[in-house]
Amino acid sequence: QVQLVESGGGLVQAGGSLRLSCVASGSILGIQVMGWYRQAPGRHRDVVAIITSGSATNYADSVKGRFTISTDNAKNTVYLQMNSLKPEDTAVYYCNMLTAFMGEYWGQGTLVTVVS
């Protein structure tokens, strides 16, 4: 059974940094894309950043220049380094994995709260 487990969320002051981690466990074949999404209260779940198996990355305009997505393929882990955090970054952050043969998976989410 495939599982995604996020960690690293928490409370931080505006201007601060956090690093989120997501470990994928289980028998995983054909990872195509891993990514981070977020959902603020009363809002839709939106993409934050994605990284392909070829290491191409894409970011939401609101986080470009502040967030960096990366992977450690040996550990089946994806990271999201978040710098210069703003109160509007407050949300539950979800890890996502899209595979070629096994479908799509989501983590349980980790809460990031940015206070001014």
CORMO-V302995 format. One record per pair of residues at least 12 apart in sequence whose ideal C-beta (glycine too) atoms are under 10 Angstrom apart, sorted by the first residue. I is the first residue (numbers start at 1). J is the second residue. If there is no record, write none. Layout:
# CORMO-V302995
i: {I & I}
j: {J & J}
This chain:
# CORMO-V302995
i: {1 & 1 & 1 & 2 & 2 & 2 & 2 & 2 & 2 & 2 & 2 & 2 & 2 & 2 & 2 & 3 & 3 & 3 & 3 & 3 & 3 & 3 & 3 & 4 & 4 & 4 & 4 & 4 & 4 & 4 & 4 & 4 & 4 & 4 & 4 & 4 & 4 & 4 & 4 & 4 & 4 & 5 & 5 & 5 & 5 & 5 & 5 & 5 & 5 & 5 & 5 & 6 & 6 & 6 & 6 & 6 & 6 & 6 & 6 & 6 & 6 & 6 & 6 & 6 & 6 & 6 & 6 & 6 & 7 & 7 & 7 & 7 & 7 & 7 & 7 & 7 & 8 & 8 & 8 & 8 & 8 & 8 & 8 & 8 & 8 & 8 & 9 & 9 & 9 & 9 & 9 & 9 & 9 & 9 & 9 & 9 & 10 & 10 & 10 & 10 & 10 & 11 & 11 & 11 & 11 & 11 & 11 & 12 & 12 & 12 & 12 & 12 & 12 & 12 & 12 & 13 & 13 & 13 & 13 & 13 & 14 & 14 & 14 & 14 & 14 & 14 & 14 & 14 & 14 & 15 & 15 & 15 & 15 & 15 & 15 & 16 & 16 & 16 & 16 & 16 & 16 & 17 & 17 & 17 & 17 & 17 & 17 & 18 & 18 & 18 & 18 & 18 & 18 & 18 & 18 & 18 & 18 & 18 & 19 & 19 & 19 & 19 & 19 & 19 & 19 & 20 & 20 & 20 & 20 & 20 & 20 & 20 & 20 & 20 & 20 & 20 & 20 & 20 & 20 & 20 & 20 & 21 & 21 & 21 & 21 & 21 & 21 & 21 & 21 & 22 & 22 & 22 & 22 & 22 & 22 & 22 & 22 & 22 & 22 & 22 & 22 & 22 & 22 & 22 & 22 & 23 & 23 & 23 & 23 & 23 & 23 & 23 & 24 & 24 & 24 & 24 & 24 & 24 & 24 & 24 & 24 & 24 & 25 & 26 & 26 & 26 & 27 & 28 & 28 & 28 & 28 & 28 & 28 & 29 & 29 & 29 & 29 & 30 & 30 & 30 & 30 & 30 & 30 & 31 & 31 & 31 & 31 & 31 & 31 & 31 & 31 & 31 & 31 & 31 & 31 & 31 & 32 & 32 & 32 & 32 & 32 & 32 & 32 & 32 & 32 & 33 & 33 & 33 & 33 & 33 & 33 & 33 & 33 & 33 & 33 & 33 & 33 & 33 & 33 & 34 & 34 & 34 & 34 & 34 & 34 & 34 & 34 & 34 & 34 & 34 & 34 & 34 & 34 & 34 & 34 & 34 & 34 & 34 & 35 & 35 & 35 & 35 & 35 & 35 & 35 & 35 & 35 & 35 & 35 & 35 & 35 & 35 & 35 & 35 & 36 & 36 & 36 & 36 & 36 & 36 & 36 & 36 & 36 & 36 & 36 & 36 & 36 & 36 & 36 & 36 & 36 & 36 & 36 & 37 & 37 & 37 & 37 & 37 & 37 & 37 & 37 & 37 & 37 & 37 & 37 & 38 & 38 & 38 & 38 & 38 & 38 & 38 & 38 & 38 & 38 & 38 & 38 & 38 & 39 & 39 & 39 & 39 & 39 & 40 & 40 & 40 & 40 & 40 & 40 & 41 & 41 & 41 & 43 & 45 & 45 & 45 & 45 & 45 & 45 & 46 & 46 & 46 & 47 & 47 & 47 & 47 & 48 & 48 & 48 & 48 & 48 & 48 & 48 & 48 & 48 & 48 & 48 & 48 & 49 & 49 & 49 & 49 & 49 & 49 & 49 & 49 & 49 & 49 & 50 & 50 & 50 & 50 & 51 & 51 & 51 & 51 & 51 & 51 & 51 & 52 & 52 & 53 & 53 & 53 & 53 & 53 & 55 & 55 & 55 & 55 & 57 & 57 & 57 & 62 & 62 & 62 & 63 & 63 & 63 & 63 & 63 & 63 & 63 & 65 & 65 & 66 & 66 & 66 & 66 & 66 & 66 & 66 & 67 & 67 & 67 & 67 & 67 & 67 & 67 & 68 & 68 & 68 & 68 & 69 & 69 & 76 & 77 & 78 & 78 & 78 & 78 & 79 & 80 & 80 & 80 & 80 & 82 & 82 & 85 & 85 & 85 & 85 & 86 & 86 & 87 & 87 & 87 & 87 & 88 & 89 & 89 & 89 & 90 & 90 & 90 & 90 & 90 & 91 & 91 & 91 & 91 & 91 & 91 & 92 & 92 & 92 & 92 & 92 & 92 & 93 & 93 & 93 & 93 & 93 & 94 & 94 & 94 & 94 & 94 & 95 & 95 & 95 & 95}
j: {25 & 26 & 27 & 24 & 25 & 26 & 27 & 28 & 29 & 76 & 97 & 99 & 102 & 103 & 105 & 23 & 24 & 25 & 26 & 28 & 105 & 107 & 108 & 22 & 23 & 24 & 25 & 26 & 28 & 34 & 76 & 78 & 94 & 95 & 96 & 97 & 105 & 106 & 107 & 108 & 109 & 21 & 22 & 23 & 24 & 25 & 77 & 95 & 107 & 108 & 110 & 20 & 21 & 22 & 23 & 36 & 78 & 80 & 92 & 93 & 94 & 95 & 106 & 107 & 108 & 109 & 110 & 111 & 19 & 20 & 21 & 22 & 23 & 95 & 107 & 110 & 20 & 21 & 22 & 79 & 80 & 81 & 82 & 93 & 110 & 112 & 21 & 82 & 91 & 92 & 93 & 109 & 110 & 111 & 112 & 113 & 110 & 111 & 112 & 113 & 114 & 90 & 111 & 112 & 113 & 114 & 115 & 82 & 85 & 89 & 90 & 112 & 113 & 114 & 115 & 85 & 87 & 114 & 115 & 116 & 84 & 85 & 86 & 87 & 88 & 89 & 114 & 115 & 116 & 83 & 84 & 85 & 86 & 114 & 116 & 82 & 83 & 84 & 85 & 114 & 115 & 66 & 81 & 82 & 83 & 84 & 85 & 80 & 81 & 82 & 83 & 85 & 89 & 93 & 110 & 112 & 113 & 114 & 68 & 70 & 79 & 80 & 81 & 82 & 83 & 36 & 38 & 48 & 67 & 69 & 78 & 79 & 80 & 81 & 82 & 93 & 94 & 95 & 107 & 110 & 112 & 72 & 75 & 77 & 78 & 79 & 80 & 95 & 110 & 34 & 35 & 36 & 71 & 76 & 77 & 78 & 79 & 80 & 93 & 94 & 95 & 96 & 97 & 107 & 110 & 72 & 75 & 76 & 77 & 78 & 95 & 107 & 71 & 75 & 76 & 77 & 78 & 95 & 97 & 99 & 105 & 107 & 76 & 76 & 102 & 105 & 102 & 76 & 97 & 99 & 101 & 102 & 105 & 99 & 100 & 101 & 102 & 53 & 98 & 99 & 100 & 101 & 102 & 52 & 53 & 71 & 73 & 76 & 78 & 97 & 98 & 99 & 100 & 101 & 102 & 105 & 52 & 53 & 54 & 97 & 98 & 99 & 100 & 101 & 104 & 50 & 51 & 52 & 53 & 54 & 56 & 58 & 78 & 96 & 97 & 98 & 99 & 100 & 104 & 49 & 50 & 51 & 52 & 53 & 69 & 70 & 71 & 73 & 76 & 77 & 78 & 79 & 95 & 96 & 97 & 98 & 99 & 105 & 47 & 48 & 49 & 50 & 51 & 52 & 57 & 58 & 69 & 78 & 80 & 94 & 95 & 96 & 97 & 98 & 48 & 49 & 50 & 51 & 59 & 60 & 63 & 67 & 69 & 78 & 79 & 80 & 82 & 93 & 94 & 95 & 96 & 107 & 110 & 49 & 50 & 60 & 91 & 92 & 93 & 94 & 95 & 96 & 106 & 107 & 109 & 60 & 62 & 63 & 80 & 89 & 90 & 91 & 92 & 93 & 94 & 109 & 110 & 112 & 91 & 92 & 93 & 94 & 109 & 88 & 89 & 90 & 91 & 92 & 112 & 90 & 91 & 92 & 91 & 91 & 92 & 94 & 96 & 106 & 109 & 60 & 62 & 91 & 59 & 60 & 63 & 96 & 60 & 62 & 63 & 67 & 69 & 80 & 82 & 89 & 91 & 93 & 94 & 96 & 63 & 64 & 67 & 68 & 69 & 70 & 78 & 80 & 81 & 82 & 69 & 78 & 96 & 98 & 68 & 69 & 70 & 71 & 78 & 79 & 80 & 71 & 98 & 71 & 73 & 98 & 99 & 100 & 69 & 70 & 71 & 73 & 69 & 70 & 71 & 86 & 88 & 89 & 80 & 82 & 83 & 84 & 85 & 86 & 89 & 83 & 84 & 81 & 82 & 83 & 84 & 85 & 86 & 89 & 80 & 81 & 82 & 83 & 84 & 85 & 89 & 80 & 81 & 82 & 83 & 81 & 82 & 97 & 95 & 95 & 96 & 97 & 107 & 95 & 93 & 95 & 110 & 112 & 112 & 114 & 112 & 113 & 114 & 115 & 114 & 116 & 113 & 114 & 115 & 116 & 114 & 112 & 113 & 114 & 111 & 112 & 113 & 114 & 115 & 109 & 110 & 111 & 112 & 113 & 114 & 108 & 109 & 110 & 111 & 112 & 113 & 107 & 109 & 110 & 111 & 112 & 106 & 107 & 108 & 109 & 110 & 107 & 108 & 109 & 110}
